Amino acid sequence: MDEQPNLPPATDSRAVHITGGHRMEGTVTVQGSKNIALHLYAAALLADEPLTLTGAPEILDTLVCAEILNDTGTPAKVVGDRFETTPAAARYPVIPDRLGRRVRTTAVMAAALLARAGQVSFPLPGGDAFCRRLIDRHLAAMEAAGATVAVTGTEVKARITRPGRALFTTDVNTRSWGPSLGATVTAMLLAARTRGTSTILNPSVEPEVLVTASVLAASGVGITWEGTTALHVTGTDRITGGTFQVPPDRLEAATLVLAAAVTGGTVRLDNFPTTAFPTGLVAVFTDAGIELAPRSTAAPSPAAQPARRPYTWPPAPTPASPPTRSPS
């Protein structure tokens, strides 16, 4: 496996000091989207051929994900803005705590490993810690795909137990926050390796989902959208590789635009993003400004929602007796 640079400590005490009062001037190249790239790194675990992502953001998360791939059997290396992988000769489906707790997409990467190896063990996700990272919809998708799931302490174990895995249906809508972006990708990756056509109800249609879906479609996976109501994924036994471009980061671009505006400066942004969403929300960045069309407010019928088993984290305290089984 390719060796990666030593990662800095998980706790980073470095600070950024900003002194204002100056016009922002110059030219900046917008790097690849962090959030899109993290989901594509997980999708790379499914490829049966070498896969390269260009425009990978040169950030710590990219190195952490490369190390996760290497640790679990898929050779990966980062060269500049290129994230290069080759198919695994053997898989070790355990995402170590020291890595899994450092990124937000741990459950998504675990889903890809579960799809390839039939089992996976992983810690609860980490990354930015400004809020709780619930993964109930991820776990529900794993169960729908035929896995038994057990949560013990801060570790999750999933194993495919349904013989002859077949198509499945799962709902990724949350009770309070709308469709789960990460769980939509988790379900897509599981369905990409599942025979037949699986259905994801209430899918997220954020760029992270759309780009991952387009990469899977270009690699041999069937992808059919019903707007925001459903996403149908037809799995395949072979997912091809290739070279794909990580789109530019729209958040970084917007930050730079605002910084130029508030300082009265002039900034040229190379690799500027233009993103369209199938829900009717269109964001177009031009020299004249930013234009937005409203997002569709149409909601699917409640009758289309399947019964779902709730997950909660952390688990509620259990009495010392009688003994109870671990939450799953």
Disulfide bonds with the S-S distance in Angstrom:
none
